Amino acid sequence: YNTLFPNRLALKHMHSQQNPEKDWGNDTLAATRYAMYVLNDRFGSAEFPAPLNADNTIVIAASASNGGTAIVRAAE
């Protein structure tokens, strides 16, 4: 089988009982916090009147399929 299909990709997911989807919302929030950290670190107070944080920044997220699910879970 490996000889006939050398470029196949097998993912152990469906029955692995690992449920990675449960963390998608937290992963999306962590990515957003990291993005704000990097923007604040890179541009500092010269570009932004106040440091970016959840209180003074609106994050617009868009995606499809699994990414859309991650966004919805983050918004929950």
MINU-920267 format. One line per field, with one value per residue (C-alpha): residue in three letters; x, y, z; residue number from 1. Coordinates in steps of 0.1 Angstrom, whole numbers, plus 5000, padded with zeros to 4 digits. Example, Ala and Ser with C-alpha at 12.3 -4.5 7.8 and 13.67 -1.06 7.14 Angstrom:
% MINU-920267
rest: [ALA/SER]
X: [5123/5137]
Y: [4955/4989]
Z: [5078/5071]
nr: [1/2]
***
This chain:
% MINU-920267
rest: [TYR/ASN/THR/LEU/PHE/PRO/ASN/ARG/LEU/ALA/LEU/LYS/HIS/MET/HIS/SER/GLN/GLN/ASN/PRO/GLU/LYS/ASP/TRP/GLY/ASN/ASP/THR/LEU/ALA/ALA/THR/ARG/TYR/ALA/MET/TYR/VAL/LEU/ASN/ASP/ARG/PHE/GLY/SER/ALA/GLU/PHE/PRO/ALA/PRO/LEU/ASN/ALA/ASP/ASN/THR/ILE/VAL/ILE/ALA/ALA/SER/ALA/SER/ASN/GLY/GLY/THR/ALA/ILE/VAL/ARG/ALA/ALA/GLU]
X: [5000/5028/5044/5012/5005/5038/5025/4995/4990/4975/4962/4953/4923/4888/4891/4922/4902/4925/4898/4920/4889/4883/4913/4907/4890/4918/4944/4927/4927/4964/4972/4954/4972/5005/4997/4990/5023/5043/5026/5032/5068/5076/5059/5057/5042/5053/5026/4999/4986/4982/4994/4971/4950/4916/4900/4910/4912/4886/4897/4879/4884/4872/4877/4859/4854/4876/4889/4854/4847/4878/4866/4832/4847/4870/4840/4821]
Y: [5000/5024/5017/5024/5056/5071/5107/5098/5116/5096/5114/5096/5117/5103/5075/5086/5100/5130/5156/5185/5205/5212/5235/5255/5284/5287/5284/5312/5335/5327/5336/5369/5377/5369/5391/5420/5413/5413/5445/5463/5450/5459/5493/5504/5537/5554/5539/5532/5558/5531/5495/5471/5449/5433/5465/5489/5466/5450/5418/5408/5371/5353/5318/5288/5252/5243/5279/5291/5267/5279/5315/5306/5287/5317/5340/5318]
Z: [5000/5008/4974/4955/4975/4987/4990/5012/5045/5074/5105/5136/5147/5144/5169/5188/5217/5218/5208/5197/5189/5226/5227/5195/5212/5237/5210/5190/5221/5228/5192/5195/5228/5211/5181/5205/5223/5191/5178/5211/5212/5175/5173/5209/5219/5187/5166/5192/5217/5243/5244/5225/5248/5250/5265/5237/5206/5184/5168/5136/5128/5097/5085/5071/5082/5112/5115/5118/5146/5164/5161/5175/5204/5211/5211/5235]
nr: [1/2/3/4/5/6/7/8/9/10/11/12/13/14/15/16/17/18/19/20/21/22/23/24/25/26/27/28/29/30/31/32/33/34/35/36/37/38/39/40/41/42/43/44/45/46/47/48/49/50/51/52/53/54/55/56/57/58/59/60/61/62/63/64/65/66/67/68/69/70/71/72/73/74/75/76]
***
